[in-house]
Amino acid sequence: MQALLIVLAVILLLLILLSLPVTLDVRLEDSCRLTLRWLFLRFSLYPRPEKERKKAGPEKKEKGKKPAEKKPAVSNPLRQIAEEQGFPAAVEEACRLIQLLASRFRRLLTHVRADPFRLEISVGGEDAAETAIAYGGVCAAVYPALGVLWQLIRFGRFTADISPDFSGGKSRVRLRAAFRLSPLTALCFLVGFILDVIKWKAGQPAPATVKEGVQK
């Protein structure tokens, strides 16, 4: 009897811990930072912390060879697209990715809470006409993506501001968001998804989202 009570107490404790939300902090400005927090634990998802290299001995310098130049790491994954194709193209690519993820994880996102969510986009350029065109393209990409998220995620403090900058400044994006989800909900969703995939493999009908996800 005591053993059964201990097992039940452990299960209850695990359920309580798994019910406590995990928070994903997203900060995007000059660099992109993703931090995962749960209770007193904190993990940096991006950028990954560099491991300290242990020095086995004194480094030997080879004569006649110049040290290789270190290339600067790209802190923002969308910066390269913005430099090659322009700022509106980078924003459009990010919004496409958001809509794709929202369609694949629609049921899970309904249990996510975002508080706060602050998005500020300033579209700048040297030419006023080009700035106006870029501003229209950014609005056409961002607002539909936010509309999809608004239908799924429960938002708390929400701010979204897109403005043109005709003074010749550079385009910039500032995002500060915290997404919360309980591990128990994520675990139930994962188990349900795996069961749907097994049923679909066995020839039984499965949700359309599972079929699309497996085929792709």
C-alpha positions in Angstrom: 0.0 0.0 0.0 2.8 2.4 0.9 4.6 1.6 -2.4 1.4 2.4 -4.3 1.0 5.7 -2.5 4.7 6.6 -3.3 4.1 5.8 -7.0 1.0 7.9 -7.1 2.7 10.8 -5.3 5.6 10.6 -7.9 3.1 10.6 -10.8 1.2 13.5 -9.3 4.4 15.5 -8.8 5.5 14.8 -12.4 2.1 16.0 -13.7 2.4 19.2 -11.7 5.9 19.9 -13.0 4.9 19.1 -16.6 1.9 21.5 -16.2 4.2 24.4 -15.5 4.7 26.4 -18.7 7.9 26.5 -20.7 8.6 30.0 -22.0 10.4 30.7 -25.3 11.8 34.2 -25.3 12.4 35.7 -28.8 14.4 38.8 -29.3 15.1 40.1 -32.8 16.9 43.4 -33.4 20.5 43.7 -34.4 20.8 40.0 -33.7 18.4 37.1 -33.1 18.2 35.5 -29.7 16.1 32.5 -28.7 16.0 31.5 -25.0 14.1 28.6 -23.4 13.1 29.0 -19.8 11.4 26.4 -17.5 11.3 26.9 -13.7 14.8 28.0 -12.7 16.4 26.5 -15.8 17.5 28.6 -18.8 18.8 27.3 -22.1 20.2 29.4 -25.0 18.9 27.9 -28.3 20.3 30.6 -30.6 23.0 31.6 -30.8 24.6 28.4 -29.3 27.1 29.1 -26.5 30.6 28.5 -27.6 32.4 25.7 -25.7 35.7 26.6 -24.1 38.6 24.9 -25.8 41.1 23.2 -23.6 44.7 24.1 -24.4 46.7 20.9 -24.6 49.9 22.8 -24.9 51.6 25.9 -26.4 50.5 26.6 -30.0 53.2 26.2 -32.6 53.3 28.9 -35.3 54.3 27.6 -38.7 56.7 29.8 -40.6 55.6 31.2 -44.0 51.9 30.7 -43.3 49.6 33.5 -42.5 46.8 32.9 -40.0 43.5 32.3 -41.6 41.1 35.2 -41.5 38.0 34.6 -39.5 34.7 35.4 -41.2 32.2 37.2 -39.1 29.3 35.1 -38.0 25.8 36.0 -39.3 23.9 36.9 -36.2 20.6 37.3 -38.0 19.6 34.5 -40.4 17.4 36.8 -42.4 20.1 39.4 -42.9 21.7 37.6 -45.8 18.4 37.5 -47.7 17.9 41.2 -47.0 21.4 42.0 -48.3 20.9 39.9 -51.5 17.3 40.4 -52.3 16.2 43.4 -50.3 14.4 44.0 -47.0 10.8 43.2 -48.3 12.0 39.8 -49.6 13.4 38.9 -46.2 10.2 39.9 -44.5 8.1 38.0 -47.0 10.2 34.8 -46.6 9.9 35.0 -42.8 6.1 35.4 -43.1 5.9 32.4 -45.4 7.7 30.3 -42.9 5.4 31.5 -40.1 2.3 30.6 -42.1 3.7 27.2 -43.0 4.5 26.4 -39.4 1.0 27.6 -38.3 -0.7 25.3 -40.8 1.3 22.3 -39.7 1.0 22.8 -35.9 -2.5 24.4 -35.8 -3.8 22.3 -32.9 -0.8 22.8 -30.8 -0.7 26.6 -31.4 -4.2 27.0 -29.9 -2.7 26.1 -26.5 0.2 28.7 -26.8 0.0 32.0 -25.0 2.1 35.0 -26.1 2.6 37.8 -23.6 4.1 40.2 -24.4 4.3 40.4 -28.2 5.8 43.6 -29.5 6.7 44.0 -33.2 8.1 47.2 -34.7 9.1 47.4 -38.3 10.6 50.5 -39.9 10.9 50.5 -43.7 13.5 52.9 -44.9 15.3 53.8 -48.1 17.0 56.7 -49.9 14.3 57.0 -52.6 10.8 58.0 -51.3 9.0 56.1 -54.1 11.0 52.9 -53.5 10.4 53.2 -49.8 6.6 53.5 -50.3 6.6 50.4 -52.6 8.7 48.4 -50.1 6.4 49.6 -47.3 3.4 48.3 -49.1 5.1 44.9 -49.8 6.0 44.5 -46.1 2.5 45.3 -45.0 1.1 42.8 -47.5 3.3 40.1 -46.1 3.2 40.8 -42.3 -0.5 41.5 -41.7 -1.8 38.3 -43.2 0.8 36.3 -41.2 -0.2 38.1 -38.0 -3.9 37.4 -38.8 -3.2 33.7 -39.0 -1.4 33.7 -35.6 -4.1 35.9 -34.1 -6.7 33.2 -34.9 -4.6 30.5 -33.2 -2.5 31.9 -30.4 -3.9 33.6 -27.3 -2.2 37.0 -27.1 -1.8 39.1 -24.0 0.0 42.4 -24.5 0.1 42.8 -28.2 1.7 45.6 -30.3 2.3 45.6 -34.1 3.6 48.7 -35.7 4.8 49.1 -39.3 5.9 52.5 -40.5 7.8 54.0 -43.4 10.9 56.0 -42.9 11.4 58.6 -45.7 14.4 60.2 -44.0 16.8 57.8 -45.7 17.3 55.5 -42.7 17.9 51.8 -42.9 15.1 49.3 -42.5 14.9 47.5 -39.2 12.9 45.0 -37.3 12.4 44.8 -33.5 10.6 41.9 -32.0 10.2 41.1 -28.3 7.9 38.1 -27.6 7.4 35.4 -25.0 5.6 32.2 -26.0 4.3 29.9 -23.2 3.2 26.3 -23.5 3.0 23.5 -20.9 5.2 20.4 -21.6 2.3 18.2 -20.8 0.3 19.7 -23.6 3.2 19.4 -26.0 3.7 15.8 -25.0 0.0 14.9 -25.5 0.1 16.5 -28.9 3.3 14.6 -29.9 1.8 11.3 -28.8 -1.4 12.0 -30.7 0.5 13.0 -33.8 2.5 9.7 -33.6 -0.7 7.7 -33.2 -2.3 9.4 -36.2 0.8 8.6 -38.3 0.6 5.0 -37.2 -3.1 4.8 -38.1 -2.4 6.4 -41.5 0.4 3.9 -42.2 -2.0 1.1 -41.3 -4.5 2.3 -43.8 -6.9 4.0 -41.5 -8.1 7.6 -42.2 -6.0 10.2 -40.5 -6.2 14.0 -40.3 -5.2 15.9 -43.4 -2.4 17.7 -41.6 -0.7 14.4 -40.8 -1.0 13.2 -44.5 0.5 16.4 -45.8 3.3 16.4 -43.2 4.3 12.8 -43.9 4.1 13.1 -47.7 6.4 16.1 -47.5 
